[in-house]
Amino acid sequence: MAEAKKFLYAFEEGDGKNKRLLGGKGANLCEMTRIGLPVPPGFVITTETCLDYLAQKKPGLKPDLIKQIKDAMKELEAKTGKGFGDPAKPLLVSVRSGAAMSMPGMMDTILNLGLNDETAKGLAAVTANERFVYDAYRRLIQLFGSVALGLADEGFDEVFSKIKQKYGVKDDVDLETEGLKEVCTAFLKHLDKEAGRPFPTDPYEQLELAVEAVFRSWMGKRAVDYRREFKITQDMANGTAVNICTMVFGNMGDDSATGVAFTRNPATGENRLYGEYMINAQGEDVVAGIRTPKPIRELRREMPRVYRELEDLRHTLENYYREVQDFEFTIEKGKLYCLQTRNGKMNASALIRTSIDMVNEGLISEKEAILRVQPDMLAQLLHPRLDPKARVDVIATGLPASPGAASGKIVFDADRAQSKAVLGEKVILVREETKPDDIHGFFASQGILTSRGGKTSHAAVVARSMGKPCVSGCETIAINHIAREATVGGVALREGDTITIDGSNGNVYLGLVPTIEPEFVEDLLVLLEWADDISDLKVMTNADTPESVTKARKYGAVGIGLCRTERMFNQPERLPIVREMILADTPAERQAALGRLLPFQKEDFKEIFRIMEGLPVTIRLLDPPIHEFLPSADELVHEISHLRELRNTVEGMANLPDTLKLIAPDLHERYAGNLDLITAGLEELKTRHLDETTLQAKETVLKKVRALQETNPMLGHRGVRLGITYPEIYSMQIRAILEAAAECIKERVRVNPEIMVPQVCTLEELKWVHRYVAKIDKEVEKKYSIKVPFKFGTMVEVVRACMRAGRLAELAEFISFGTNDLTQATFSFSREDAENKFLPLYKEHEILQHNPFEVLDVKGVGRLMMITVEWARKTRPDMKIGICGEHAGHPDAIRFCHHIKISYVSCSPPRVPIARLAAAHAKLKEKEYTLS
Amino acid sequence: MAEAKKFLYAFEEGDGKNKRLLGGKGANLCEMTRIGLPVPPGFVITTETCLDYLAQKKPGLKPDLIKQIKDAMKELEAKTGKGFGDPAKPLLVSVRSGAAMSMPGMMDTILNLGLNDETAKGLAAVTANERFVYDAYRRLIQLFGSVALGLADEGFDEVFSKIKQKYGVKDDVDLETEGLKEVCTAFLKHLDKEAGRPFPTDPYEQLELAVEAVFRSWMGKRAVDYRREFKITQDMANGTAVNICTMVFGNMGDDSATGVAFTRNPATGENRLYGEYMINAQGEDVVAGIRTPKPIRELRREMPRVYRELEDLRHTLENYYREVQDFEFTIEKGKLYCLQTRNGKMNASALIRTSIDMVNEGLISEKEAILRVQPDMLAQLLHPRLDPKARVDVIATGLPASPGAASGKIVFDADRAQSKAVLGEKVILVREETKPDDIHGFFASQGILTSRGGKTSHAAVVARSMGKPCVSGCETIAINHIAREATVGGVALREGDTITIDGSNGNVYLGLVPTIEPEFVEDLLVLLEWADDISDLKVMTNADTPESVTKARKYGAVGIGLCRTERMFNQPERLPIVREMILADTPAERQAALGRLLPFQKEDFKEIFRIMEGLPVTIRLLDPPIHEFLPSADELVHEISHLRELRNTVEGMANLPDTLKLIAPDLHERYAGNLDLITAGLEELKTRHLDETTLQAKETVLKKVRALQETNPMLGHRGVRLGITYPEIYSMQIRAILEAAAECIKERVRVNPEIMVPQVCTLEELKWVHRYVAKIDKEVEKKYSIKVPFKFGTMVEVVRACMRAGRLAELAEFISFGTNDLTQATFSFSREDAENKFLPLYKEHEILQHNPFEVLDVKGVGRLMMITVEWARKTRPDMKIGICGEHAGHPDAIRFCHHIKISYVSCSPPRVPIARLAAAHAKLKEKEYTLS
């Protein structure tokens, strides 16, 4: 027979690279052990073993596995010189989960296994610290009860509270040995009653049940939800490993401590040890945020030697991992242990700063620096922050646990957060502390505020990983989550009240505080320049006002990929002219109105050309149906009936003096002069605004508005169809572009205009518009004696344009995918209708994984794009091809665009930095890319 | 030097197959000559020579060509023993155009060339028929003037009329020699004055100018318009040949005649010589319809020998050409000449009858028979005819010149016909006679009515070729086209009055006469059975009522490719239940309403299954947005305000008795009893229909209607999206289908249902619906103890479904292209909006060649279809693929569908026969097919 399968590995024998088998934490412990870090001895049960367990029909560990565990425990006994279950020198172990992908707080852990009434007594004798032992014992009983037997924590908490009350203490730490012993006894009784079985006194039974519980937690609701939310597939992680590790104790007195630290500051990136610790405490005290810990710099004073060891540890870790590490340590009677380490989660600015620093320190390459920063994280830096000039009302201050500012209505639990967010409300989740069960509340909230816990508390860690603002440990807020209210300095906060939190300074404000645009940090500029050197894809912007164009250039856009012209039409001083143009009865009248629009439009383009200084400016000719510029029929009906009613009233009031004279001559006499005035005023009002001609003019407009109405405006009379039916409009715009360019050239401004035709479905349409362009080009050349350089191209946003790309490329010098419209046409979904009527249900039932208007549908729309690129480049191999739909700024879409060899993406100015970074990522990771 | 290029060929040397070079008529004359028909000698100038001429810069024929013409004329002189320009024995020739494609009447002809004052005298002496000679001479002068010199016919007509007046005669034929001589002199003078040059007396100058005129006519407006309208490309015909042929004369006295004939009756297909002739007349008298000719059977009596020769000629022609021939003949002093022959244009029923007959006679094969009939022609047979039971008012009767019935408003000229038709009006073109210039009027009209001309007049020939009804030679109608009116038997007809014509019996009716469905002719059945044996494509039908299903089966549909279910919902007794279902506040209420719909729906399906007897019945689950079943918001607003107003009125009237009592007590007393009754009635009206609850219920409906409104309903909440959001609806329909099938099986009716899901864009949607299907299938199996055989498939009408066809095919056992919606999505055109707003302009400017909703857009939509078929069959090689959009019945679309290997087309019942024939054509002509 073959040798028995290997279910587990000692830390010194496991392969530190094999996260799939050993889980992230287990592999790490093995690796840490191998590189000589002070890790307490232990072993890892593999993820495969977990899967085997989950696949088996009956509960209980297999005999083979039990045997290997026992053998490994014997080795631990040998290494530590202690005995598992030996009251004389008892060995305690922790049992922790750890999958291939980090899923912080999602699965279970049990500490202090090996304690029972006997070993507790023995340990108390060995350590001469009875209080610590019973504290550890009561922790074990509670954790074992909740994790292995599924009991509620609240039951234990209640028992504990009663005993604290009895002894008149408030904090756990103030409860003396007698009290803790009493707690242990009461816990054992509570467990027996609630679980219907006694607490197992056999340490091996404890161990086996704990391992089973960890295995089962892989399929627990929290873990499954987390994997779905973060899209962790079986390929990425399958099953959890179980890490069994010798316990070391930070709560063995004032020469013991426990803490968590980052090798650099995860909020700012500063290159200094950063973290927190608690004297005489166990690790979960820090994580759960029950006591507020001390900043690590104080350890330098309290335990200078250990602090130096920590500094050494920090450098060892970074030199080996070449990443900022987030590690847990315990000091047991002055000896430092490193319990675990992992790559530190940081906010965007810290990530960027450490990336730049680590390149400068020679630790990592520029490419590695780029890949450390997920493009979407930059959104944190580019989102608004609180306006410093705003008059604000700070009601409390906590710890700045995750940077950024957010406003929203208060909710006191995660379920409420979710149910409100579904309705589109912005909420702030306010809790004493958060737990893994609250994860859905994080997703639903704008930010998180807790009254307890430090900067490494659950709330802080999770919020940072999501890039959501968090203020933690804001102790001045008293929360009553049953009554759904809180008080702070006499102010009552109810559910639904709006507050603002600033995770960068820990402040909490009453009401909504205005925000301002973010500054662009210097470090980011450096990183993005490195990125640009790597990318194939260029990043342009969608912008049409001088402000947005300026901003986009600042953010590094190398051109405007989409300059819409309809917003220019909508400006207050222009709209009346635009309406006049639309309502014109003859081409001549229309021409006259357009003549008055021309100077405006020309000035728009000149301003933009000046800002862009010779970079490409792609101007899309008018796209939306012209009825969008007219008042709505409903509005007009309302206005007309209102005016008619007003006229009736005015007419009625004209009789007022006579009536008054009749029924109250004295009043009439008293007010006669005023009455005359009023009557005259009314008469004038009637003549000026309420005469039949005015009303009829409005009715004529109403009639035209009705005539322009369409059944499906999205598929109606718009884009180039409009350009062909009203050639005057496009002619005016083309003239404005070319004259603006000519005038800029005269001013010695370099220009690079591109004329882009929307909604094209056949080459004939392009030809038609091109004829105007050619004609106007000649006229402009004659007028200014300047040959304006420009390109002519088309949007590809109609499916037929994809099918005919080879033909369109005969005339189009560039094409740009309008993925918004293309997505609508590909799905036959009207965005407006779909998002209101059925898309939410489609997402809920996972009929669609994403809203295709947010995430580019690579399988449908993407296939069309691939076909288009192929056919277009067959005709014109050097064809410049862009994408300017809303998807263009999203990293997944950018990877796809890189893959199909698109030339540039064009996105909104705030997404330009994200797109630049994503373009570099796409290039660096192109080999890994596969189309699903 | 090489030998000079050959510009012309004598009839006996030209290659009768080379229509490209010699034109249709020229090749024909050569062929006719070669097979021994009595063709007058002559020669053909090639189409290449025409193109050379049109390409040259200066006018005038090249010397080389002139030399060849002169040589050829010398040969003619030798063959005929006459001399061109020789007064002693003058040779006269005709000059006729003739391109590779027949373009009847589109180009120019000049007869009697060679006459001048001298030869006229000579010819008069030779023939002893002075009257004929001057008649010929005056014809030459006029034709030469109009064709070669571009003078208006009206000028000549005026001159002629004056002289007829002078001699007191009405018909041309009554004018004696002296008068005709006077006409010639006057014509020569008129020509000299109008043209600014004298009539050329040199016969060779006449000939050269005539040849040039014919060449030029190729680029004349009429010819260019005709080619564009009939899509004659340069590949099909380029340039016209010129046929120069010895003149023979049907107007040499009462032993001479001219005529046109068909080898079989082109209106009925009867296998008998059919035609018309005129004694003592030239050919153009027949064609122009100036005199009404005699039916050819009378020739048997008038010239029995010649009639027998004609019978022989008919057989010679058919045996050689294996086609019904349309030929012109002239009898010159008892000798028969055949001047030209071509394939006869026939209406559909004649074509079919002759096809069947000729197969039976062994003349042609079944395949040839099928290919003779253009599928679209069958529409003539399948269109409604006048209801024989209609009370009709025959106002006149003319010749049944082109079968079929049509109603429309009278117009008196082609331009009016066109301008009215553009506005969507149906018109009947009413003229004394028609000319080639009127061609656009034919296209625009429903039918043509002429007061002069026979069944081979211009009007008759053109109408038949277009399959439009025509009544010709309706002499009792007096037309005054200047005043735009006509009279017939005292009835005045004005422009805009509606008439109906029946081209099958020559009747003209006042007003619109109702029509009935056509009968299905026996011959067509035979032809279509032959066709079915050949086709790869099956023909199914789109039908959803027992009537239409029955009709489609009669027409040979082998299944229902699209059974819509929404029409079933719209039936009067069901609509209220459907509305109840839509307006239900809870799923339970909805379920209850659906429960009441189920029996109706089941009965619908059972009826259809019974009629189809085991043929496939593809049932599409509900597709349109549900708001289509509700009253429109406007309607409701109107109704509510009307009811409110009514209530006010009723309330006001309640005071009537009291008011009356006060102001007219005597009246009150007299009517007191009635007044009480009225008051009670009003009170009841108010209670029953005008109470607040009723009004509020209507307002609730209005609110729901508003909530269901969509911005772009075409891209909205419909099809499978509806099926997923309201699962009860699809469940009811699926249950109705499967229960109906089970109950039919119990009745021993074979069933073959297919369930088709509309608007699918992703496999997940199909899976979702399939889950209901599987569940209900089990329930039905249990209820009836019968396993219902059925297929499950999807429409492909959303672009994304095309892109995901490979995936959809994993679950879909069949797919069916919905090309209506697919076209909308591919073009981003909403049909309704496009056809109202910009499509007319797009067609006018030829931006689109066709309305893509009428003609399948092979280049765009077709490409998507090809991709879909390829991907779908990759997953499921035997995938059944259909098309059920409106395009499916059109021959061009059918050719394309055959090409991309679609399994079946499904069209409306009347198009089923067309599709069957087109499917056979597609197979027979598949080698010639290329995608443009």
Interface residues (C-beta under 8 A of the other chain):
Chain A: E710 T711 N712 P713 M714 L715 G716 H717 R721 I724 T725 Q759 C761 T762 E764 E765 W768 E797 V798 V799 R800 M803 R804 D821 Q824 A825 T826 F827 S828 F829 S830 E832 D833 A834 K837 F838 L841 Y842 H845 E846 I847 L848 D857 K859 G860 V861 R863 L864 I867
Chain B: E710 T711 N712 P713 M714 L715 G716 H717 R721 I724 T725 Q759 C761 T762 E764 E765 W768 E797 V798 V799 R800 M803 R804 D821 Q824 A825 T826 F827 S828 F829 S830 E832 D833 A834 K837 F838 L841 Y842 H845 E846 I847 L848 D857 K859 G860 V861 R863 L864 I867
